[in-house]
Amino acid sequence: MLELTDAVVSFSSPGGPVVRAVDGVSLTLPAGSFVVVIGTNGSGKSTLLGSIAGTVRLDGGSLRLAGHDITRWREHQRAKLVGRVFQDPRAGTASSLTVLENIAVAACRGRHAGLRWATGRQLREEAARRLAAIVPGLETRLDQPIGSLSGGQRQIVTLVMATWQRPELLLLDEHTAALDPAAADRVIQATARIIREQGLTALMVTHSLAQAAALGDRLLLIHRGRIALDVQGAAKRRLTADDLADRFDALRRGDQLDDAAARTLAEAYV
């Protein structure tokens, strides 16, 4: 279970205003939840994921995962509990290593082992089995540099790596945004399958309203660092991409009204 309580992340530039990218967010994810997060650019959704992964420091609030208070844990400490897949297919992998060697690094996380021992027959067979179950034929490329794979293939290998040791939480940060539509669809299908088969707790940020409507059992819409919409259960299953587009339009209209009111107030005191 993930428990985020009154989380605050603030940013400021020299001489500029302080902006709360995450503004007092409280969130509880029961084990086995698959939560999709959407929001406009700059809404704070990726910062929220970063604050959970440990790449962004919380300025306020607390974070518990799987019974541990990880509020002050560094990113590498949280990596024992958290798997993560990034937008860039190259992130989280070593291009000069083979597919199998990259998987070995993930398999040995938290242990001391050399690659020669780690890439033995047992790991090779298990890696081949897992890859073949998702993309038949990908298992034949275990001894090729991972940099030789396409972006979609590389993201699927990264998914396998991130979930190799069944993390307490899987974070997916717009992990199909850099892919062409066909590759993105294959990665999304692989994502849904792995989450379902392993019973993972997952938090997925996406820019795709179609993905947001179709995937997961809960949806969060982040706006100006806050949760503007939280839908789950039957209400989530009824959501369509058009419903979400309407929500975005309503938020934009509200922002325009707020900006106009601010300008009017400022002009009144000139």
C-alpha positions as CSV (number, residue, x, y, z in Angstrom):
1,M,0.0,0.0,0.0
2,L,1.1,3.5,-0.8
3,E,0.1,6.4,1.5
4,L,1.0,9.9,0.6
5,T,-0.1,12.5,3.1
6,D,-0.2,16.3,2.6
7,A,2.6,16.2,0.1
8,V,4.1,19.5,-1.0
9,V,6.8,20.2,-3.6
10,S,7.7,23.8,-4.3
11,F,9.9,25.4,-7.0
12,S,11.1,28.9,-7.4
13,S,13.4,30.9,-9.7
14,P,15.6,33.8,-8.5
15,G,13.3,36.8,-8.1
16,G,10.2,34.8,-9.2
17,P,7.2,33.5,-7.3
18,V,7.2,30.2,-5.5
19,V,5.1,27.6,-7.3
20,R,3.7,24.6,-5.7
21,A,4.0,21.8,-8.3
22,V,2.5,19.4,-5.7
23,D,0.1,21.2,-3.4
24,G,-1.0,19.3,-0.3
25,V,-1.8,16.0,-2.1
26,S,-3.0,13.1,0.0
27,L,-3.4,9.8,-1.7
28,T,-3.8,6.1,-0.7
29,L,-3.3,3.3,-3.1
30,P,-4.3,-0.1,-1.8
31,A,-2.2,-3.0,-2.9
32,G,-3.1,-4.2,-6.4
33,S,-4.4,-0.8,-7.6
34,F,-3.8,0.3,-11.1
35,V,-4.1,4.1,-11.1
36,V,-3.8,6.3,-14.2
37,V,-2.8,9.9,-13.8
38,I,-3.5,12.7,-16.4
39,G,-3.1,16.4,-16.5
40,T,-2.1,19.3,-18.7
41,N,1.6,20.2,-19.2
42,G,2.9,21.7,-16.0
43,S,0.0,20.4,-13.9
44,G,2.4,18.5,-11.5
45,K,1.7,14.9,-12.5
46,S,5.4,14.0,-13.3
47,T,6.6,15.9,-10.2
48,L,4.2,13.8,-8.2
49,L,5.7,10.6,-9.5
50,G,9.2,12.0,-9.0
51,S,8.4,12.7,-5.3
52,I,7.4,9.1,-4.9
53,A,10.4,7.7,-6.7
54,G,12.8,10.0,-4.8
55,T,14.1,12.1,-7.7
56,V,12.2,15.1,-6.2
57,R,12.4,16.0,-2.5
58,L,9.2,16.6,-0.6
59,D,9.1,20.0,1.0
60,G,6.2,18.9,3.2
61,G,4.1,15.8,4.0
62,S,5.0,12.2,4.4
63,L,5.2,9.0,2.3
64,R,4.7,5.4,3.3
65,L,5.1,2.3,1.1
66,A,4.6,-1.3,2.1
67,G,4.6,-0.4,5.8
68,H,7.9,1.7,5.5
69,D,8.1,5.4,6.1
70,I,10.2,6.3,3.1
71,T,9.8,10.1,3.3
72,R,13.6,10.6,3.9
73,W,14.8,7.7,1.9
74,R,17.1,8.5,-1.1
75,E,16.2,7.4,-4.6
76,H,18.5,4.3,-4.6
77,Q,17.0,3.2,-1.3
78,R,13.4,3.5,-2.7
79,A,14.5,1.5,-5.8
80,K,14.4,-1.6,-3.6
81,L,10.6,-1.2,-3.4
82,V,9.9,0.8,-6.6
83,G,10.2,-0.1,-10.3
84,R,10.1,2.7,-12.8
85,V,9.8,3.1,-16.6
86,F,10.6,6.5,-18.1
87,Q,9.4,8.3,-21.2
88,D,12.8,7.9,-23.0
89,P,13.3,4.2,-24.0
90,R,17.0,4.7,-23.3
91,A,16.6,5.6,-19.7
92,G,17.2,3.0,-17.1
93,T,19.2,0.7,-19.4
94,A,22.9,0.5,-20.5
95,S,23.2,0.7,-24.3
96,S,26.6,-1.0,-24.4
97,L,25.3,-4.1,-22.5
98,T,23.3,-6.9,-24.1
99,V,19.7,-7.4,-23.4
100,L,20.5,-10.3,-21.0
101,E,23.2,-8.3,-19.2
102,N,20.7,-5.5,-18.7
103,I,18.2,-7.9,-17.3
104,A,20.9,-9.4,-15.0
105,V,21.5,-5.9,-13.5
106,A,17.8,-5.8,-12.6
107,A,17.8,-9.3,-11.3
108,C,20.8,-8.6,-9.1
109,R,19.4,-5.4,-7.6
110,G,20.3,-5.3,-3.9
111,R,22.7,-8.3,-4.3
112,H,26.4,-8.5,-4.9
113,A,27.2,-10.5,-8.1
114,G,29.3,-10.3,-11.2
115,L,27.7,-10.4,-14.6
116,R,29.4,-13.7,-15.5
117,W,27.6,-15.4,-12.6
118,A,24.4,-13.4,-13.0
119,T,23.9,-14.2,-16.7
120,G,24.0,-18.0,-16.2
121,R,21.7,-20.6,-17.7
122,Q,18.9,-20.2,-15.2
123,L,18.6,-16.5,-15.7
124,R,18.8,-16.9,-19.5
125,E,16.0,-19.4,-19.5
126,E,13.8,-17.2,-17.3
127,A,14.5,-14.1,-19.4
128,A,13.7,-15.9,-22.6
129,R,10.5,-17.2,-21.1
130,R,9.3,-13.8,-19.9
131,L,10.2,-12.0,-23.2
132,A,8.7,-14.7,-25.4
133,A,5.4,-14.5,-23.4
134,I,5.1,-10.8,-24.3
135,V,6.7,-10.5,-27.7
136,P,7.4,-13.8,-29.4
137,G,10.8,-13.6,-31.1
138,L,12.3,-11.0,-28.7
139,E,13.9,-13.8,-26.7
140,T,16.2,-14.5,-29.6
141,R,17.9,-11.2,-29.1
142,L,19.2,-11.8,-25.6
143,D,22.9,-11.6,-26.7
144,Q,22.5,-8.4,-28.8
145,P,23.2,-4.9,-27.4
146,I,20.0,-3.4,-26.0
147,G,20.8,-0.3,-28.0
148,S,20.1,-2.3,-31.2
149,L,16.5,-2.7,-30.3
150,S,13.7,-0.5,-31.5
151,G,12.2,2.0,-29.0
152,G,9.1,-0.2,-28.4
153,Q,11.2,-3.4,-28.0
154,R,13.5,-1.6,-25.6
155,Q,10.5,-0.3,-23.5
156,I,9.2,-3.9,-23.2
157,V,12.6,-5.1,-22.0
158,T,12.6,-2.2,-19.5
159,L,9.2,-3.2,-18.3
160,V,10.5,-6.7,-17.7
161,M,13.5,-5.3,-15.9
162,A,11.4,-3.0,-13.7
163,T,9.1,-5.8,-12.7
164,W,11.7,-8.6,-12.5
165,Q,11.7,-8.7,-8.7
166,R,8.0,-7.7,-8.4
167,P,8.2,-4.2,-6.9
168,E,5.8,-3.0,-4.3
169,L,5.0,-0.1,-6.7
170,L,5.5,0.3,-10.4
171,L,5.8,3.9,-11.7
172,L,5.2,4.5,-15.4
173,D,6.0,8.1,-16.5
174,E,4.5,8.6,-19.9
175,H,6.4,5.5,-21.0
176,T,4.7,5.4,-24.5
177,A,4.9,9.1,-25.3
178,A,8.1,8.8,-27.4
179,L,6.8,5.8,-29.5
180,D,4.9,5.6,-32.7
181,P,1.2,4.5,-32.4
182,A,1.8,0.8,-33.2
183,A,4.7,0.5,-30.8
184,A,2.8,2.4,-28.1
185,D,-0.1,0.0,-28.5
186,R,2.2,-3.0,-28.1
187,V,3.9,-1.6,-25.0
188,I,0.5,-0.7,-23.4
189,Q,-0.8,-4.2,-24.0
190,A,2.4,-5.6,-22.4
191,T,2.0,-3.2,-19.5
192,A,-1.5,-4.2,-18.8
193,R,-0.6,-7.9,-19.0
194,I,2.3,-7.7,-16.7
195,I,0.4,-5.6,-14.1
196,R,-2.5,-8.0,-14.3
197,E,-0.5,-11.3,-14.1
198,Q,1.8,-10.1,-11.3
199,G,-1.0,-8.3,-9.4
200,L,1.1,-5.2,-9.2
201,T,0.3,-1.8,-7.6
202,A,0.9,0.7,-10.4
203,L,0.8,4.4,-11.0
204,M,0.8,5.4,-14.7
205,V,1.1,9.0,-16.0
206,T,-0.1,9.3,-19.6
207,H,-0.9,12.1,-22.1
208,S,-3.3,9.8,-23.9
209,L,-7.0,10.2,-23.0
210,A,-7.8,7.0,-24.8
211,Q,-5.3,5.1,-22.6
212,A,-6.6,6.9,-19.5
213,A,-10.2,5.9,-20.2
214,A,-9.4,2.3,-21.2
215,L,-6.8,1.3,-18.5
216,G,-6.7,0.9,-14.8
217,D,-9.3,0.8,-12.1
218,R,-8.9,4.4,-10.9
219,L,-8.2,7.8,-12.6
220,L,-6.7,10.9,-11.1
221,L,-6.7,14.3,-12.9
222,I,-4.0,16.6,-11.6
223,H,-4.5,20.3,-12.0
224,R,-2.2,23.0,-10.6
225,G,-0.6,20.5,-8.3
226,R,-3.9,19.2,-6.8
227,I,-6.2,16.3,-7.5
228,A,-9.1,17.8,-9.4
229,L,-10.8,14.5,-10.2
230,D,-10.6,11.1,-8.6
231,V,-12.7,8.4,-10.2
232,Q,-12.8,4.7,-9.5
233,G,-14.9,1.6,-9.7
234,A,-18.0,1.7,-11.9
235,A,-17.7,5.4,-12.5
236,K,-14.1,4.8,-13.9
237,R,-15.4,2.0,-16.2
238,R,-18.0,4.3,-17.7
239,L,-15.5,7.1,-18.5
240,T,-14.7,7.8,-22.1
241,A,-12.0,9.8,-23.8
242,D,-14.6,12.4,-24.7
243,D,-15.6,12.7,-21.0
244,L,-12.0,13.5,-20.1
245,A,-11.7,15.9,-23.0
246,D,-14.7,17.8,-21.6
247,R,-13.1,17.9,-18.2
248,F,-9.9,19.4,-19.6
249,D,-12.0,22.0,-21.5
250,A,-13.8,23.0,-18.3
251,L,-10.5,23.4,-16.4
252,R,-9.0,25.5,-19.2
253,R,-12.1,27.8,-19.2
254,G,-11.8,28.1,-15.4
255,D,-8.1,29.0,-15.8
256,Q,-9.0,31.7,-18.3
257,L,-11.6,33.2,-16.0
258,D,-9.1,33.1,-13.1
259,D,-6.5,34.9,-15.2
260,A,-8.9,37.5,-16.4
261,A,-10.1,38.2,-12.9
262,A,-6.4,38.6,-11.7
263,R,-5.7,41.0,-14.5
264,T,-8.8,43.0,-13.7
265,L,-7.8,43.2,-10.0
266,A,-4.3,44.2,-10.9
267,E,-5.5,47.0,-13.2
268,A,-7.8,48.3,-10.5
269,Y,-4.8,49.1,-8.3
270,V,-2.6,50.7,-11.0
